[in-house]
Amino acid sequence: MNKGFFKKYYPILRLTELLLDLFFIVLSFLIVIQLDGFVTSGDFIETIKEIFNEFFDTYIYVLTTQILYVVVVFFFFIIYQVSVLRKTYIGTMSSMIIALAVSNAVIIVFSFLLRKSLVKPEIIVFTFISQVAFFSAYKFLFHRLISRFSKKKVLMIGPMEGIKELSTKFLMEDEYRRNLKYVIFEEQITSVNELLKLIDEVDDVIIHQNLSEVYKNNIITYCLSKIYITVYLVPKLYEINIVNSEFDQVRDTPVFSSKSLHLTITQRFMKRFLDIVVSIVGLIIAFPLFLIIALIIKLHDKGPVFYIQERITRGNKPFKLIKFRTMIVDAEKETGAVWQMENDPRITKVGKFLRATRIDELPQLINVLKGEMSLIGPRPEREIFIQKFCESNPDFKYRVNVKPGITGLAQVLGKYNSTPDDKLRFDLLYIRNYSFLLDIKILFLTIKAVFDRDSSATLGIPPFDEYLKKKKLLATPIPLGLEISEKK
């Protein structure tokens, strides 16, 4: 297969997959409706005939009276990226099941609010079953077809220590359809031409944020001149701050005009409106769950149900954050304030479940209603940690330009204990790209993250050489770094 084939035809493949998704969503719904209408006859053969005889009439019926169901399901398929072009088959199936479950829950909520059953419960149940069957088969076949020609080679470049850590994270993720081919160390580059020859052999180039500007400029310029090479840059924080800048000019010199890293009055008003509505509804719905969780925590070790701690909100103002207690009583009595550790022994058995499912954060809906927090935003930190992080990274102070949130971009796209720098990148990108629709999207992605074990798992980065050995990979030295391949 020619180099760049997948990138060249990706838009066509993605559109084809979306159309097939829509087709099978409608088809499964139509079949279940027809079966529901005719199965009472007791004649299975006659039922099948009726399905095809009245297929067109039913199609019109769905478009005119049941369009909401189809739209909601298709919407969540897009939001949760139910695509074998971007995920493994297992990952796609996981996203598909969550998308169907959430969309069906939304339909039930709409039915309750409108006091009218939009779709009969038995229809929802059997449609869910038929959709799982259809999509399991169709996505598997599509996955096998795409896998024949979609594997891409990756080159990563940066300072030795930094790029080894980034390469290990890449390998740990088992990046779908992407094989790490070359790891290039900046300290060993003696010839830019030799570097560009290696770039010609790969499909993707990933640049570490600390690579020197001279090499960055050369690589990015070269990659952009090639049609089928994609370049990815881990951004420095100042580079995030110029995202979405507007073009301007100073006399005859073109410049970028970068806006303040704050929300406008209109944006803050819309954000507060969403916070009030969702927090009130959420507290009402979650109240029975609050009682159950409180009872479990109390029975477990007879300690307090809630954990109240001072955190910092917008404008560096302190407030009392409320959570379900997940650690032993007086967890910091001996150690003082410490950053959470992997496999933290202070976390109780009940606490592990509450953290994995994010249920421990639900009481913060009270903080949201009081105006101390928002639904979406950077996670609130303690003052001692803010001061510590600001010493090593002054840009950390910009997180308090907005109210902290129960969830955020770092929580739905990162790991439970991603590094402070990686979380900061997500937080600043959220502030820079804020919109009301982005908040809605993050809310829906949070639902998925609750059921996604990968997003709630802790992320420990082992040494590069140790991880290669564990995964049975070979690192063959080349003049500019290492060539990675599998052991035979």
C-alpha positions in Angstrom: 0.0 0.0 0.0 1.4 3.4 -1.0 2.7 5.7 1.8 0.0 8.1 3.0 -2.9 6.1 1.6 -4.7 6.1 4.9 -4.3 9.8 5.5 -5.3 10.6 1.9 -8.5 8.6 2.1 -9.4 9.1 5.8 -12.2 11.7 5.1 -13.8 9.3 2.7 -13.4 6.3 5.1 -14.8 8.3 8.0 -17.8 9.5 6.0 -18.5 6.0 4.9 -18.3 4.8 8.5 -20.7 7.5 9.7 -23.2 6.7 7.0 -23.0 3.0 7.9 -23.5 3.9 11.6 -26.6 5.9 10.7 -27.9 3.1 8.5 -27.5 0.4 11.2 -29.0 2.6 13.9 -32.1 3.2 11.8 -32.2 -0.4 10.5 -32.1 -2.0 13.9 -34.8 0.4 15.2 -37.1 -0.3 12.2 -36.8 -4.1 12.6 -37.6 -4.0 16.3 -40.6 -1.7 15.6 -41.9 -4.1 12.9 -41.3 -7.2 15.1 -43.1 -5.5 18.0 -46.1 -4.8 15.7 -46.3 -8.2 14.0 -44.9 -10.8 16.5 -48.2 -11.1 18.2 -49.4 -12.9 15.1 -47.3 -15.9 16.1 -46.2 -16.4 12.5 -42.5 -15.7 12.3 -42.2 -16.1 8.5 -45.1 -13.8 7.9 -43.5 -11.3 10.3 -40.3 -11.3 8.3 -42.2 -10.7 5.1 -44.1 -7.8 6.6 -40.8 -6.2 7.7 -39.6 -6.0 4.1 -43.1 -5.3 2.6 -43.7 -2.3 4.8 -40.1 -1.2 5.2 -40.6 2.1 3.3 -43.8 3.0 5.2 -42.1 2.3 8.5 -39.1 4.4 7.4 -41.4 7.4 6.9 -43.0 6.7 10.2 -39.6 6.8 12.0 -38.6 10.0 10.3 -41.8 11.7 11.3 -42.4 10.4 14.8 -39.2 8.8 16.1 -36.5 11.1 14.6 -35.5 12.2 18.1 -34.3 8.7 19.0 -32.2 8.3 15.9 -30.7 11.8 16.3 -29.8 11.2 20.0 -28.1 7.9 19.3 -26.2 9.2 16.3 -25.1 12.3 18.4 -23.5 10.1 21.1 -21.9 7.9 18.5 -20.0 11.0 17.3 -19.3 12.4 20.7 -17.9 9.1 22.0 -16.0 8.5 18.8 -17.5 5.0 18.0 -15.0 4.6 15.2 -12.6 1.7 14.4 -10.6 4.3 12.4 -9.4 5.8 15.7 -9.7 3.0 18.2 -9.1 -0.7 18.6 -12.1 -3.0 18.0 -12.5 -3.6 21.8 -12.3 0.2 22.5 -14.8 0.9 19.8 -17.3 -1.7 21.2 -16.8 -0.2 24.7 -17.6 3.3 23.4 -20.6 1.9 21.4 -22.2 0.3 24.4 -21.7 3.4 26.5 -23.1 5.6 23.7 -26.2 3.4 23.4 -26.8 3.3 27.2 -26.4 7.1 27.6 -28.6 7.9 24.6 -31.3 5.5 25.8 -31.1 7.1 29.2 -31.5 10.6 27.6 -34.7 9.4 25.7 -36.1 8.1 29.0 -35.4 11.5 30.7 -37.1 13.3 27.8 -40.1 11.0 28.1 -40.3 11.8 31.8 -40.0 15.5 31.3 -42.6 15.5 28.4 -44.8 13.1 30.3 -45.1 11.0 27.2 -43.4 7.8 26.2 -41.4 8.8 23.1 -40.2 5.2 22.6 -41.8 2.2 24.4 -39.5 0.6 27.0 -39.6 -2.8 25.3 -38.6 -1.1 22.0 -35.6 0.5 23.7 -34.4 -2.8 25.2 -34.7 -4.9 22.1 -33.3 -2.1 19.9 -30.3 -2.0 22.2 -29.8 -5.7 21.8 -30.1 -5.6 18.0 -27.8 -2.7 17.7 -25.1 -4.4 19.8 -25.4 -7.4 17.5 -25.3 -5.4 14.2 -22.5 -3.1 15.3 -20.4 -6.0 16.7 -20.4 -7.7 13.3 -20.2 -4.6 11.1 -17.4 -2.9 13.1 -15.4 -6.1 13.2 -15.5 -6.5 9.4 -14.7 -2.8 8.9 -11.8 -3.1 11.4 -10.3 -6.1 9.6 -10.6 -4.3 6.3 -9.0 -1.1 7.5 -6.2 -2.9 9.5 -4.8 -4.2 6.2 -3.5 -0.9 5.1 -3.7 1.6 7.9 -0.6 1.0 10.0 1.5 4.2 10.4 5.2 4.6 11.4 6.1 7.3 14.0 9.2 9.2 14.7 9.7 11.0 18.0 12.3 13.7 18.6 13.6 15.7 21.6 16.2 15.9 24.4 17.2 12.4 25.5 15.6 12.3 29.0 12.4 14.0 27.9 11.8 12.0 24.7 12.5 8.7 26.5 9.6 9.5 28.9 7.3 10.7 26.1 8.2 7.5 24.1 7.4 5.3 27.1 4.0 7.0 27.5 3.3 6.5 23.8 4.2 2.8 24.0 2.1 2.2 27.1 -0.9 3.6 25.4 -0.6 0.9 22.7 -1.3 3.6 20.1 -3.8 2.2 17.6 -2.4 1.7 14.1 0.8 3.6 15.0 4.1 1.9 15.5 7.0 3.8 17.1 9.8 3.5 14.5 12.5 6.0 15.5 13.4 7.8 18.8 15.7 10.7 17.9 17.9 12.3 20.6 18.6 16.0 20.0 22.1 15.6 21.6 23.1 13.2 18.9 22.0 15.2 15.9 25.0 16.1 13.7 23.3 16.4 10.4 19.8 17.9 9.7 19.8 16.1 6.3 20.2 12.7 7.9 17.3 13.6 10.2 15.1 14.6 7.2 15.9 11.3 5.5 14.5 9.4 8.5 11.4 11.7 8.5 10.8 10.7 4.9 10.4 7.0 6.1 7.6 7.7 8.5 4.0 9.0 8.5 3.9 10.9 11.8 6.4 13.0 13.6 6.0 13.9 17.3 8.1 16.8 18.7 8.9 17.1 22.4 8.2 20.6 23.9 11.9 21.1 24.9 13.4 20.5 21.4 15.4 23.6 20.4 13.6 26.2 18.3 16.1 25.7 15.4 15.2 22.0 15.0 11.5 22.7 15.6 11.4 25.2 12.7 13.3 22.9 10.3 11.2 19.9 11.1 7.8 21.6 11.0 8.6 23.5 7.8 9.8 20.3 6.2 6.8 18.2 7.3 4.3 20.8 6.2 5.9 20.7 2.7 5.1 16.9 2.5 1.5 16.0 1.7 1.3 12.8 3.8 3.4 13.5 6.9 1.6 14.7 10.0 3.6 16.6 12.6 2.5 16.7 16.3 4.0 19.3 18.7 3.7 19.0 22.5 3.1 22.6 23.2 5.0 24.8 25.7 2.6 26.8 27.8 3.3 30.1 26.1 2.3 28.4 22.8 -1.1 27.4 24.3 -1.6 31.1 25.2 -1.5 32.1 21.5 -4.0 29.5 20.3 -7.0 31.2 18.6 -5.1 34.5 18.2 -6.4 36.9 15.6 -4.4 38.2 12.7 -3.6 41.9 13.0 -0.8 44.2 11.8 1.4 47.0 13.2 1.9 49.3 10.3 3.2 46.9 7.6 4.2 44.1 10.0 1.8 41.2 10.4 1.2 40.2 14.0 -1.0 37.9 16.1 -3.3 39.5 18.6 -3.7 37.3 21.7 -6.7 37.8 23.9 -6.7 37.8 27.7 -6.8 34.3 29.4 -10.1 35.1 31.1 -13.8 34.5 30.3 -15.9 37.3 29.1 -18.9 38.5 31.1 -21.3 36.8 28.7 -19.3 33.6 28.9 -19.4 33.7 32.7 -23.2 34.3 32.7 -23.8 31.3 30.4 -21.5 29.1 32.5 -23.3 30.1 35.7 -26.7 29.4 34.2 -25.6 25.9 33.3 -24.1 25.4 36.8 -27.3 26.3 38.6 -29.6 24.2 36.4 -27.5 21.1 36.4 -26.5 21.3 40.1 -30.1 21.6 41.2 -31.3 18.7 39.0 -28.2 16.7 40.0 -28.7 17.1 43.7 -32.3 16.1 43.5 -31.5 13.0 41.4 -28.5 12.0 43.5 -30.1 12.5 46.9 -31.0 8.8 47.4 -27.5 7.8 46.3 -26.0 10.3 48.8 -27.9 8.5 51.6 -26.7 5.0 50.5 -23.0 6.2 50.1 -23.1 7.9 53.5 -24.4 4.7 55.1 -21.7 2.6 53.5 -18.9 4.9 54.5 -20.2 5.1 58.1 -20.5 1.3 58.4 -17.1 0.7 56.9 -15.0 2.5 59.6 -17.4 4.6 61.6 -15.5 7.8 60.5 -17.1 11.0 59.1 -18.9 10.7 55.8 -17.7 13.9 54.2 -14.2 15.3 53.8 -14.0 19.1 53.9 -10.8 20.8 52.9 -9.8 24.3 52.0 -9.1 24.8 48.3 -8.6 27.9 46.1 -11.2 29.2 43.6 -11.2 32.1 41.1 -9.2 35.1 42.1 -7.2 33.1 44.7 -10.1 33.0 47.1 -10.3 30.1 49.6 -13.4 28.0 50.0 -14.4 24.7 51.7 -14.6 21.9 49.2 -16.9 18.9 50.1 -16.2 15.3 49.1 -17.2 11.9 50.2 -14.3 10.7 52.4 -12.1 8.2 50.5 -9.1 8.0 52.9 -8.6 6.8 56.4 -9.4 9.3 59.2 -6.6 11.8 59.8 -4.8 10.6 56.7 -2.3 13.6 56.7 -1.8 13.7 60.5 1.7 12.2 60.3 2.8 13.3 56.8 1.1 16.7 56.3 0.0 17.8 52.9 1.3 15.3 50.3 0.5 14.7 46.6 -1.5 11.6 46.0 0.7 8.5 45.4 0.1 5.6 43.1 -1.5 2.7 45.1 -1.9 5.2 48.0 -2.2 3.0 51.1 -4.3 5.8 52.8 -7.3 5.1 50.5 -10.0 2.9 52.0 -11.6 0.0 50.1 -14.8 2.0 49.8 -12.7 5.0 48.7 -11.1 3.1 45.8 -14.5 2.4 44.4 -15.8 5.9 44.9 -12.7 7.4 43.2 -12.8 4.9 40.3 -16.4 5.9 39.6 -15.9 9.6 40.5 -18.8 9.3 42.9 -16.7 10.9 45.7 -16.9 14.2 43.7 -20.8 14.4 43.7 -21.1 16.5 47.0 -19.3 19.3 45.1 -22.6 20.0 43.4 -23.3 21.9 46.7 -20.1 24.0 46.0 -21.3 24.6 42.5 -24.8 25.7 43.6 -23.1 28.1 46.1 -21.0 29.6 43.3 -17.7 28.5 44.7 -17.1 26.1 41.9 -18.3 25.4 38.4 -19.3 22.1 36.8 -16.5 22.3 34.3 -13.0 23.8 34.9 -9.6 23.0 36.3 -9.7 20.8 39.4 -9.4 23.0 42.6 -6.0 22.7 44.4 -4.8 23.5 47.8 -2.8 26.7 48.3 0.3 24.8 49.4 0.4 22.8 46.1 -0.4 25.9 44.0 2.7 27.7 45.5 4.8 24.6 45.0 3.8 24.1 41.3 4.2 27.9 40.6 7.8 27.7 41.8 8.6 25.2 39.0 6.0 26.5 36.5 4.8 30.1 36.9 2.0 29.5 34.4 0.2 27.4 36.9 -1.2 30.5 38.5 -3.4 31.1 35.4 -5.6 28.1 36.3 -7.4 30.4 38.8 -8.6 32.7 36.1 -11.8 30.6 36.1 -13.7 28.8 38.8 -12.5 25.3 39.5 -14.7 22.5 38.3 -16.0 19.0 39.3 -14.7 17.8 36.0 -12.7 19.2 33.2 -10.7 18.6 30.0 -7.9 17.1 32.0 -10.3 14.6 33.7 -11.9 13.4 30.4 -8.8 13.3 28.3 -6.1 12.6 30.8 -5.4 10.1 33.5 -6.4 10.2 37.2 -2.9 11.2 38.2 -1.4 12.7 35.0 1.6 15.0 35.7 0.7 18.5 36.9 2.3 19.9 33.7 0.1 17.7 31.4 -3.0 18.6 33.4 -2.0 22.3 33.2 -1.9 22.0 29.4 -5.4 20.7 29.3 -6.6 23.3 31.7 -5.1 26.2 29.8 -6.4 24.8 26.5 -9.9 24.7 28.1 -9.7 28.3 29.2 -8.4 29.4 25.8 -11.0 27.5 23.8 -13.9 27.9 26.2 -17.5 27.8 24.8 -20.9 26.8 26.2 -20.9 23.9 23.8 -17.5 22.7 25.0 -18.9 22.6 28.5 -21.8 20.4 27.3 -19.4 18.1 25.4 -17.2 17.7 28.5 -20.3 16.8 30.6 -21.2 14.0 28.2 -17.5 12.8 28.0 -17.5 12.7 31.8 -20.3 10.2 31.8 -18.1 8.0 29.5 -15.0 8.6 31.7 -16.9 7.2 34.7 -17.2 3.8 32.9 -13.8 4.0 31.2 -11.3 2.1 33.4 -8.4 3.5 31.4 -9.2 7.1 32.3 -9.5 6.4 36.0 -6.4 4.3 36.1 -3.2 5.7 37.6 -0.3 6.3 35.3 3.2 5.3 36.4 6.0 5.8 33.9 8.6 3.1 34.1 12.2 3.6 32.8 12.4 3.6 29.0 14.8 0.6 28.7 12.9 -1.4 31.3 9.6 -0.9 29.4 11.2 -2.0 26.1 12.4 -5.1 27.7 9.1 -5.8 29.3 7.2 -5.4 25.9 9.9 -7.5 24.1 11.0 -4.6 21.9 14.5 -4.0 20.5 16.2 -0.6 20.6 18.9 -0.7 17.9 21.3 2.3 18.1 21.5 4.5 15.0 23.6 7.7 14.6 20.7 10.0 15.6 19.1 7.8 18.3 17.3 4.5 18.3 15.3 2.3 15.9 12.5 0.4 17.6 11.4 -3.0 16.4 9.8 -6.2 17.8 11.9 -9.2 18.8 11.7 -12.1 16.5 
